[in-house]
């Protein structure tokens, strides 16, 4: 199974959600009496900030085709310092992985986007410290095979072809259903 890492665009400024506050009009002499209280004001609450769980990155030591029934259980806790044997989310490839190299902080996961030739793309936006760490890591590990992990499953296992300095990582799959599952797993809150 060919896996590849694509990067798109230049990571721009972070946007913050702001809300407007409604202010009560100042009372006037003609509408105010001694016994009336000002009406309560409605203040819009900011949308809750969803913190996405860090995305572990592990080196791939070996991979081979498999069938779903040969994939190990994923319902156990694996320490970041331990090796991990697991499958991809499609359960078609078995991976032997080394200890975690890093965890990437995500600030946003784009919805799946259809690409040419029947592929779908899910783009992950890294927080600034992770974007810097990932750029350094990819520059130092050209041609290395790595895996992005969620729930003890491999989301994607690309070979690093170039330094990725955009602050964005594109995960690619061949089905809309697979892309939706990638987006859901990648954006899981912590």
Biotite code that builds the C-alpha atoms (Angstrom):
import biotite.structure as struc

atoms = struc.array([
    struc.Atom([0.000, 0.000, 0.000], chain_id="A", res_id=1, res_name="UNK", atom_name="CA", element="C"),
    struc.Atom([1.535, 3.256, -1.033], chain_id="A", res_id=2, res_name="UNK", atom_name="CA", element="C"),
    struc.Atom([1.356, 5.991, 1.531], chain_id="A", res_id=3, res_name="UNK", atom_name="CA", element="C"),
    struc.Atom([2.410, 9.532, 0.948], chain_id="A", res_id=4, res_name="UNK", atom_name="CA", element="C"),
    struc.Atom([2.567, 12.777, 2.752], chain_id="A", res_id=5, res_name="UNK", atom_name="CA", element="C"),
    struc.Atom([1.323, 15.920, 1.129], chain_id="A", res_id=6, res_name="UNK", atom_name="CA", element="C"),
    struc.Atom([1.526, 19.407, 2.418], chain_id="A", res_id=7, res_name="UNK", atom_name="CA", element="C"),
    struc.Atom([-0.577, 22.266, 1.251], chain_id="A", res_id=8, res_name="UNK", atom_name="CA", element="C"),
    struc.Atom([-0.509, 25.966, 1.709], chain_id="A", res_id=9, res_name="UNK", atom_name="CA", element="C"),
    struc.Atom([1.313, 28.144, 4.141], chain_id="A", res_id=10, res_name="UNK", atom_name="CA", element="C"),
    struc.Atom([0.182, 28.091, 7.744], chain_id="A", res_id=11, res_name="UNK", atom_name="CA", element="C"),
    struc.Atom([-1.190, 31.536, 8.391], chain_id="A", res_id=12, res_name="UNK", atom_name="CA", element="C"),
    struc.Atom([-2.245, 33.402, 11.450], chain_id="A", res_id=13, res_name="UNK", atom_name="CA", element="C"),
    struc.Atom([-4.496, 31.802, 14.030], chain_id="A", res_id=14, res_name="UNK", atom_name="CA", element="C"),
    struc.Atom([-8.013, 33.130, 14.034], chain_id="A", res_id=15, res_name="UNK", atom_name="CA", element="C"),
    struc.Atom([-9.910, 33.635, 17.245], chain_id="A", res_id=16, res_name="UNK", atom_name="CA", element="C"),
    struc.Atom([-13.663, 33.588, 17.577], chain_id="A", res_id=17, res_name="UNK", atom_name="CA", element="C"),
    struc.Atom([-14.939, 36.867, 18.868], chain_id="A", res_id=18, res_name="UNK", atom_name="CA", element="C"),
    struc.Atom([-18.438, 37.865, 19.752], chain_id="A", res_id=19, res_name="UNK", atom_name="CA", element="C"),
    struc.Atom([-20.135, 41.190, 19.988], chain_id="A", res_id=20, res_name="UNK", atom_name="CA", element="C"),
    struc.Atom([-21.497, 42.333, 23.325], chain_id="A", res_id=21, res_name="UNK", atom_name="CA", element="C"),
    struc.Atom([-24.850, 43.985, 23.448], chain_id="A", res_id=22, res_name="UNK", atom_name="CA", element="C"),
    struc.Atom([-24.915, 47.113, 25.559], chain_id="A", res_id=23, res_name="UNK", atom_name="CA", element="C"),
    struc.Atom([-28.060, 48.438, 27.152], chain_id="A", res_id=24, res_name="UNK", atom_name="CA", element="C"),
    struc.Atom([-29.034, 51.899, 26.050], chain_id="A", res_id=25, res_name="UNK", atom_name="CA", element="C"),
    struc.Atom([-28.550, 54.632, 28.613], chain_id="A", res_id=26, res_name="UNK", atom_name="CA", element="C"),
    struc.Atom([-31.843, 55.547, 30.254], chain_id="A", res_id=27, res_name="UNK", atom_name="CA", element="C"),
    struc.Atom([-33.315, 58.927, 29.404], chain_id="A", res_id=28, res_name="UNK", atom_name="CA", element="C"),
    struc.Atom([-35.100, 61.256, 31.795], chain_id="A", res_id=29, res_name="UNK", atom_name="CA", element="C"),
    struc.Atom([-38.448, 60.757, 30.050], chain_id="A", res_id=30, res_name="UNK", atom_name="CA", element="C"),
    struc.Atom([-38.439, 56.929, 30.327], chain_id="A", res_id=31, res_name="UNK", atom_name="CA", element="C"),
    struc.Atom([-36.906, 56.403, 33.754], chain_id="A", res_id=32, res_name="UNK", atom_name="CA", element="C"),
    struc.Atom([-38.771, 56.525, 37.014], chain_id="A", res_id=33, res_name="UNK", atom_name="CA", element="C"),
    struc.Atom([-37.559, 55.922, 40.517], chain_id="A", res_id=34, res_name="UNK", atom_name="CA", element="C"),
    struc.Atom([-39.232, 52.489, 40.750], chain_id="A", res_id=35, res_name="UNK", atom_name="CA", element="C"),
    struc.Atom([-38.064, 50.902, 37.483], chain_id="A", res_id=36, res_name="UNK", atom_name="CA", element="C"),
    struc.Atom([-34.970, 48.788, 37.178], chain_id="A", res_id=37, res_name="UNK", atom_name="CA", element="C"),
    struc.Atom([-33.021, 48.433, 33.970], chain_id="A", res_id=38, res_name="UNK", atom_name="CA", element="C"),
    struc.Atom([-33.965, 45.405, 31.905], chain_id="A", res_id=39, res_name="UNK", atom_name="CA", element="C"),
    struc.Atom([-31.478, 42.540, 32.029], chain_id="A", res_id=40, res_name="UNK", atom_name="CA", element="C"),
    struc.Atom([-29.151, 42.359, 29.074], chain_id="A", res_id=41, res_name="UNK", atom_name="CA", element="C"),
    struc.Atom([-28.470, 39.255, 27.019], chain_id="A", res_id=42, res_name="UNK", atom_name="CA", element="C"),
    struc.Atom([-24.794, 38.564, 26.552], chain_id="A", res_id=43, res_name="UNK", atom_name="CA", element="C"),
    struc.Atom([-23.728, 36.101, 23.897], chain_id="A", res_id=44, res_name="UNK", atom_name="CA", element="C"),
    struc.Atom([-21.419, 33.441, 25.271], chain_id="A", res_id=45, res_name="UNK", atom_name="CA", element="C"),
    struc.Atom([-18.337, 32.534, 23.250], chain_id="A", res_id=46, res_name="UNK", atom_name="CA", element="C"),
    struc.Atom([-18.374, 29.166, 21.549], chain_id="A", res_id=47, res_name="UNK", atom_name="CA", element="C"),
    struc.Atom([-16.552, 26.531, 23.586], chain_id="A", res_id=48, res_name="UNK", atom_name="CA", element="C"),
    struc.Atom([-12.998, 25.864, 22.506], chain_id="A", res_id=49, res_name="UNK", atom_name="CA", element="C"),
    struc.Atom([-12.503, 22.232, 21.582], chain_id="A", res_id=50, res_name="UNK", atom_name="CA", element="C"),
    struc.Atom([-9.009, 21.011, 22.298], chain_id="A", res_id=51, res_name="UNK", atom_name="CA", element="C"),
    struc.Atom([-7.941, 18.269, 19.903], chain_id="A", res_id=52, res_name="UNK", atom_name="CA", element="C"),
    struc.Atom([-6.002, 15.395, 21.453], chain_id="A", res_id=53, res_name="UNK", atom_name="CA", element="C"),
    struc.Atom([-2.276, 15.338, 20.567], chain_id="A", res_id=54, res_name="UNK", atom_name="CA", element="C"),
    struc.Atom([-1.459, 13.112, 17.588], chain_id="A", res_id=55, res_name="UNK", atom_name="CA", element="C"),
    struc.Atom([1.323, 10.596, 18.323], chain_id="A", res_id=56, res_name="UNK", atom_name="CA", element="C"),
    struc.Atom([3.985, 9.946, 15.674], chain_id="A", res_id=57, res_name="UNK", atom_name="CA", element="C"),
    struc.Atom([5.888, 6.635, 15.719], chain_id="A", res_id=58, res_name="UNK", atom_name="CA", element="C"),
    struc.Atom([8.585, 5.265, 13.418], chain_id="A", res_id=59, res_name="UNK", atom_name="CA", element="C"),
    struc.Atom([7.568, 2.280, 11.287], chain_id="A", res_id=60, res_name="UNK", atom_name="CA", element="C"),
    struc.Atom([10.027, -0.598, 11.685], chain_id="A", res_id=61, res_name="UNK", atom_name="CA", element="C"),
    struc.Atom([8.102, -3.029, 9.490], chain_id="A", res_id=62, res_name="UNK", atom_name="CA", element="C"),
    struc.Atom([4.814, -3.241, 7.596], chain_id="A", res_id=63, res_name="UNK", atom_name="CA", element="C"),
    struc.Atom([3.102, -6.021, 5.691], chain_id="A", res_id=64, res_name="UNK", atom_name="CA", element="C"),
    struc.Atom([-0.293, -6.744, 4.129], chain_id="A", res_id=65, res_name="UNK", atom_name="CA", element="C"),
    struc.Atom([-2.788, -8.485, 6.399], chain_id="A", res_id=66, res_name="UNK", atom_name="CA", element="C"),
    struc.Atom([-6.459, -9.320, 6.820], chain_id="A", res_id=67, res_name="UNK", atom_name="CA", element="C"),
    struc.Atom([-8.796, -7.882, 9.465], chain_id="A", res_id=68, res_name="UNK", atom_name="CA", element="C"),
    struc.Atom([-8.908, -11.090, 11.492], chain_id="A", res_id=69, res_name="UNK", atom_name="CA", element="C"),
    struc.Atom([-5.101, -11.015, 11.877], chain_id="A", res_id=70, res_name="UNK", atom_name="CA", element="C"),
    struc.Atom([-5.070, -7.485, 13.338], chain_id="A", res_id=71, res_name="UNK", atom_name="CA", element="C"),
    struc.Atom([-4.337, -7.277, 17.074], chain_id="A", res_id=72, res_name="UNK", atom_name="CA", element="C"),
    struc.Atom([-6.818, -5.801, 19.543], chain_id="A", res_id=73, res_name="UNK", atom_name="CA", element="C"),
    struc.Atom([-6.538, -2.053, 20.023], chain_id="A", res_id=74, res_name="UNK", atom_name="CA", element="C"),
    struc.Atom([-8.364, -1.711, 23.335], chain_id="A", res_id=75, res_name="UNK", atom_name="CA", element="C"),
    struc.Atom([-5.264, -1.770, 25.546], chain_id="A", res_id=76, res_name="UNK", atom_name="CA", element="C"),
    struc.Atom([-3.021, 1.024, 26.782], chain_id="A", res_id=77, res_name="UNK", atom_name="CA", element="C"),
    struc.Atom([0.443, 1.192, 25.233], chain_id="A", res_id=78, res_name="UNK", atom_name="CA", element="C"),
    struc.Atom([3.050, 3.397, 26.884], chain_id="A", res_id=79, res_name="UNK", atom_name="CA", element="C"),
    struc.Atom([4.671, 5.996, 24.590], chain_id="A", res_id=80, res_name="UNK", atom_name="CA", element="C"),
    struc.Atom([8.056, 4.387, 25.324], chain_id="A", res_id=81, res_name="UNK", atom_name="CA", element="C"),
    struc.Atom([6.902, 0.893, 24.244], chain_id="A", res_id=82, res_name="UNK", atom_name="CA", element="C"),
    struc.Atom([6.789, -0.586, 20.749], chain_id="A", res_id=83, res_name="UNK", atom_name="CA", element="C"),
    struc.Atom([3.342, -1.075, 19.195], chain_id="A", res_id=84, res_name="UNK", atom_name="CA", element="C"),
    struc.Atom([2.081, -3.693, 16.753], chain_id="A", res_id=85, res_name="UNK", atom_name="CA", element="C"),
    struc.Atom([-1.184, -2.619, 15.153], chain_id="A", res_id=86, res_name="UNK", atom_name="CA", element="C"),
    struc.Atom([-3.083, -2.212, 11.901], chain_id="A", res_id=87, res_name="UNK", atom_name="CA", element="C"),
    struc.Atom([-4.261, 0.706, 9.833], chain_id="A", res_id=88, res_name="UNK", atom_name="CA", element="C"),
    struc.Atom([-7.883, 1.834, 10.131], chain_id="A", res_id=89, res_name="UNK", atom_name="CA", element="C"),
    struc.Atom([-8.836, -0.193, 7.035], chain_id="A", res_id=90, res_name="UNK", atom_name="CA", element="C"),
    struc.Atom([-7.251, -3.284, 8.673], chain_id="A", res_id=91, res_name="UNK", atom_name="CA", element="C"),
    struc.Atom([-5.324, -4.146, 5.501], chain_id="A", res_id=92, res_name="UNK", atom_name="CA", element="C"),
    struc.Atom([-1.757, -3.504, 6.720], chain_id="A", res_id=93, res_name="UNK", atom_name="CA", element="C"),
    struc.Atom([-0.003, -4.696, 9.870], chain_id="A", res_id=94, res_name="UNK", atom_name="CA", element="C"),
    struc.Atom([2.580, -2.283, 11.314], chain_id="A", res_id=95, res_name="UNK", atom_name="CA", element="C"),
    struc.Atom([5.388, -2.823, 13.791], chain_id="A", res_id=96, res_name="UNK", atom_name="CA", element="C"),
    struc.Atom([6.121, 0.582, 15.308], chain_id="A", res_id=97, res_name="UNK", atom_name="CA", element="C"),
    struc.Atom([8.834, 1.934, 17.563], chain_id="A", res_id=98, res_name="UNK", atom_name="CA", element="C"),
    struc.Atom([8.276, 4.169, 20.603], chain_id="A", res_id=99, res_name="UNK", atom_name="CA", element="C"),
    struc.Atom([6.675, 7.576, 20.036], chain_id="A", res_id=100, res_name="UNK", atom_name="CA", element="C"),
    struc.Atom([8.971, 10.112, 18.394], chain_id="A", res_id=101, res_name="UNK", atom_name="CA", element="C"),
    struc.Atom([6.709, 13.036, 19.212], chain_id="A", res_id=102, res_name="UNK", atom_name="CA", element="C"),
    struc.Atom([3.144, 14.155, 19.727], chain_id="A", res_id=103, res_name="UNK", atom_name="CA", element="C"),
    struc.Atom([1.769, 16.825, 17.421], chain_id="A", res_id=104, res_name="UNK", atom_name="CA", element="C"),
    struc.Atom([-0.603, 19.474, 18.728], chain_id="A", res_id=105, res_name="UNK", atom_name="CA", element="C"),
    struc.Atom([-3.487, 20.104, 16.331], chain_id="A", res_id=106, res_name="UNK", atom_name="CA", element="C"),
    struc.Atom([-5.523, 23.296, 16.179], chain_id="A", res_id=107, res_name="UNK", atom_name="CA", element="C"),
    struc.Atom([-7.844, 22.306, 13.335], chain_id="A", res_id=108, res_name="UNK", atom_name="CA", element="C"),
    struc.Atom([-8.806, 19.374, 11.131], chain_id="A", res_id=109, res_name="UNK", atom_name="CA", element="C"),
    struc.Atom([-10.294, 20.339, 7.762], chain_id="A", res_id=110, res_name="UNK", atom_name="CA", element="C"),
    struc.Atom([-13.300, 18.385, 6.501], chain_id="A", res_id=111, res_name="UNK", atom_name="CA", element="C"),
    struc.Atom([-12.484, 15.765, 3.844], chain_id="A", res_id=112, res_name="UNK", atom_name="CA", element="C"),
    struc.Atom([-11.834, 17.190, 0.381], chain_id="A", res_id=113, res_name="UNK", atom_name="CA", element="C"),
    struc.Atom([-12.121, 15.261, -2.862], chain_id="A", res_id=114, res_name="UNK", atom_name="CA", element="C"),
    struc.Atom([-8.962, 15.197, -4.977], chain_id="A", res_id=115, res_name="UNK", atom_name="CA", element="C"),
    struc.Atom([-8.392, 14.048, -8.552], chain_id="A", res_id=116, res_name="UNK", atom_name="CA", element="C"),
    struc.Atom([-8.144, 10.334, -9.361], chain_id="A", res_id=117, res_name="UNK", atom_name="CA", element="C"),
    struc.Atom([-10.554, 9.174, -6.641], chain_id="A", res_id=118, res_name="UNK", atom_name="CA", element="C"),
    struc.Atom([-8.509, 10.214, -3.613], chain_id="A", res_id=119, res_name="UNK", atom_name="CA", element="C"),
    struc.Atom([-9.695, 12.182, -0.587], chain_id="A", res_id=120, res_name="UNK", atom_name="CA", element="C"),
    struc.Atom([-7.653, 14.488, 1.583], chain_id="A", res_id=121, res_name="UNK", atom_name="CA", element="C"),
    struc.Atom([-7.972, 15.438, 5.285], chain_id="A", res_id=122, res_name="UNK", atom_name="CA", element="C"),
    struc.Atom([-5.674, 18.325, 6.245], chain_id="A", res_id=123, res_name="UNK", atom_name="CA", element="C"),
    struc.Atom([-4.425, 18.787, 9.802], chain_id="A", res_id=124, res_name="UNK", atom_name="CA", element="C"),
    struc.Atom([-3.291, 22.229, 10.999], chain_id="A", res_id=125, res_name="UNK", atom_name="CA", element="C"),
    struc.Atom([-0.525, 22.073, 13.611], chain_id="A", res_id=126, res_name="UNK", atom_name="CA", element="C"),
    struc.Atom([-0.142, 24.461, 16.516], chain_id="A", res_id=127, res_name="UNK", atom_name="CA", element="C"),
    struc.Atom([2.952, 26.723, 16.172], chain_id="A", res_id=128, res_name="UNK", atom_name="CA", element="C"),
    struc.Atom([5.279, 24.700, 18.477], chain_id="A", res_id=129, res_name="UNK", atom_name="CA", element="C"),
    struc.Atom([4.323, 21.458, 16.702], chain_id="A", res_id=130, res_name="UNK", atom_name="CA", element="C"),
    struc.Atom([4.724, 23.054, 13.264], chain_id="A", res_id=131, res_name="UNK", atom_name="CA", element="C"),
    struc.Atom([8.289, 24.022, 14.209], chain_id="A", res_id=132, res_name="UNK", atom_name="CA", element="C"),
    struc.Atom([9.047, 20.594, 15.723], chain_id="A", res_id=133, res_name="UNK", atom_name="CA", element="C"),
    struc.Atom([7.559, 18.774, 12.705], chain_id="A", res_id=134, res_name="UNK", atom_name="CA", element="C"),
    struc.Atom([9.599, 20.896, 10.277], chain_id="A", res_id=135, res_name="UNK", atom_name="CA", element="C"),
    struc.Atom([12.791, 20.026, 12.188], chain_id="A", res_id=136, res_name="UNK", atom_name="CA", element="C"),
    struc.Atom([11.836, 16.351, 12.462], chain_id="A", res_id=137, res_name="UNK", atom_name="CA", element="C"),
    struc.Atom([11.003, 15.962, 8.766], chain_id="A", res_id=138, res_name="UNK", atom_name="CA", element="C"),
    struc.Atom([14.240, 17.735, 7.754], chain_id="A", res_id=139, res_name="UNK", atom_name="CA", element="C"),
    struc.Atom([16.266, 15.318, 9.920], chain_id="A", res_id=140, res_name="UNK", atom_name="CA", element="C"),
    struc.Atom([14.363, 12.154, 8.911], chain_id="A", res_id=141, res_name="UNK", atom_name="CA", element="C"),
    struc.Atom([14.148, 12.262, 5.118], chain_id="A", res_id=142, res_name="UNK", atom_name="CA", element="C"),
    struc.Atom([13.155, 8.860, 3.656], chain_id="A", res_id=143, res_name="UNK", atom_name="CA", element="C"),
    struc.Atom([12.038, 7.596, 7.082], chain_id="A", res_id=144, res_name="UNK", atom_name="CA", element="C"),
    struc.Atom([8.704, 5.791, 7.383], chain_id="A", res_id=145, res_name="UNK", atom_name="CA", element="C"),
    struc.Atom([6.481, 7.188, 10.151], chain_id="A", res_id=146, res_name="UNK", atom_name="CA", element="C"),
    struc.Atom([2.941, 6.533, 11.356], chain_id="A", res_id=147, res_name="UNK", atom_name="CA", element="C"),
    struc.Atom([0.310, 8.885, 12.740], chain_id="A", res_id=148, res_name="UNK", atom_name="CA", element="C"),
    struc.Atom([-1.564, 7.043, 15.506], chain_id="A", res_id=149, res_name="UNK", atom_name="CA", element="C"),
    struc.Atom([-4.992, 7.429, 17.080], chain_id="A", res_id=150, res_name="UNK", atom_name="CA", element="C"),
    struc.Atom([-6.617, 4.845, 19.381], chain_id="A", res_id=151, res_name="UNK", atom_name="CA", element="C"),
    struc.Atom([-3.747, 2.405, 18.694], chain_id="A", res_id=152, res_name="UNK", atom_name="CA", element="C"),
    struc.Atom([-4.565, 2.450, 14.960], chain_id="A", res_id=153, res_name="UNK", atom_name="CA", element="C"),
    struc.Atom([-2.448, 3.844, 12.131], chain_id="A", res_id=154, res_name="UNK", atom_name="CA", element="C"),
    struc.Atom([-4.265, 6.756, 10.482], chain_id="A", res_id=155, res_name="UNK", atom_name="CA", element="C"),
    struc.Atom([-1.607, 6.965, 7.786], chain_id="A", res_id=156, res_name="UNK", atom_name="CA", element="C"),
    struc.Atom([2.016, 5.883, 7.454], chain_id="A", res_id=157, res_name="UNK", atom_name="CA", element="C"),
    struc.Atom([3.869, 8.101, 4.981], chain_id="A", res_id=158, res_name="UNK", atom_name="CA", element="C"),
    struc.Atom([7.505, 8.079, 3.994], chain_id="A", res_id=159, res_name="UNK", atom_name="CA", element="C"),
    struc.Atom([9.000, 11.533, 4.562], chain_id="A", res_id=160, res_name="UNK", atom_name="CA", element="C"),
    struc.Atom([9.999, 12.825, 1.138], chain_id="A", res_id=161, res_name="UNK", atom_name="CA", element="C"),
    struc.Atom([10.729, 16.470, 1.963], chain_id="A", res_id=162, res_name="UNK", atom_name="CA", element="C"),
    struc.Atom([10.833, 18.823, 4.904], chain_id="A", res_id=163, res_name="UNK", atom_name="CA", element="C"),
    struc.Atom([7.295, 19.880, 5.848], chain_id="A", res_id=164, res_name="UNK", atom_name="CA", element="C"),
    struc.Atom([7.484, 23.501, 6.961], chain_id="A", res_id=165, res_name="UNK", atom_name="CA", element="C"),
    struc.Atom([3.913, 24.564, 6.138], chain_id="A", res_id=166, res_name="UNK", atom_name="CA", element="C"),
    struc.Atom([2.442, 23.646, 9.524], chain_id="A", res_id=167, res_name="UNK", atom_name="CA", element="C"),
    struc.Atom([-0.055, 21.414, 7.744], chain_id="A", res_id=168, res_name="UNK", atom_name="CA", element="C"),
    struc.Atom([-0.202, 17.671, 7.149], chain_id="A", res_id=169, res_name="UNK", atom_name="CA", element="C"),
    struc.Atom([-2.497, 16.097, 4.555], chain_id="A", res_id=170, res_name="UNK", atom_name="CA", element="C"),
    struc.Atom([-3.721, 12.555, 5.170], chain_id="A", res_id=171, res_name="UNK", atom_name="CA", element="C"),
    struc.Atom([-4.980, 10.840, 2.022], chain_id="A", res_id=172, res_name="UNK", atom_name="CA", element="C"),
    struc.Atom([-7.311, 7.927, 1.431], chain_id="A", res_id=173, res_name="UNK", atom_name="CA", element="C"),
    struc.Atom([-9.169, 6.399, -1.517], chain_id="A", res_id=174, res_name="UNK", atom_name="CA", element="C"),
    struc.Atom([-12.750, 6.500, -0.214], chain_id="A", res_id=175, res_name="UNK", atom_name="CA", element="C"),
    struc.Atom([-15.084, 9.175, 1.108], chain_id="A", res_id=176, res_name="UNK", atom_name="CA", element="C"),
    struc.Atom([-15.944, 6.885, 4.030], chain_id="A", res_id=177, res_name="UNK", atom_name="CA", element="C"),
    struc.Atom([-12.259, 6.438, 4.865], chain_id="A", res_id=178, res_name="UNK", atom_name="CA", element="C"),
    struc.Atom([-11.708, 10.199, 4.711], chain_id="A", res_id=179, res_name="UNK", atom_name="CA", element="C"),
    struc.Atom([-14.664, 10.815, 7.032], chain_id="A", res_id=180, res_name="UNK", atom_name="CA", element="C"),
    struc.Atom([-13.244, 8.261, 9.483], chain_id="A", res_id=181, res_name="UNK", atom_name="CA", element="C"),
    struc.Atom([-9.783, 9.881, 9.261], chain_id="A", res_id=182, res_name="UNK", atom_name="CA", element="C"),
    struc.Atom([-11.257, 13.316, 10.005], chain_id="A", res_id=183, res_name="UNK", atom_name="CA", element="C"),
    struc.Atom([-13.308, 11.986, 12.909], chain_id="A", res_id=184, res_name="UNK", atom_name="CA", element="C"),
    struc.Atom([-10.375, 10.159, 14.515], chain_id="A", res_id=185, res_name="UNK", atom_name="CA", element="C"),
    struc.Atom([-7.864, 12.964, 13.900], chain_id="A", res_id=186, res_name="UNK", atom_name="CA", element="C"),
    struc.Atom([-10.134, 15.637, 15.405], chain_id="A", res_id=187, res_name="UNK", atom_name="CA", element="C"),
    struc.Atom([-11.034, 13.688, 18.549], chain_id="A", res_id=188, res_name="UNK", atom_name="CA", element="C"),
    struc.Atom([-11.024, 15.964, 21.574], chain_id="A", res_id=189, res_name="UNK", atom_name="CA", element="C"),
    struc.Atom([-8.721, 15.408, 24.503], chain_id="A", res_id=190, res_name="UNK", atom_name="CA", element="C"),
])
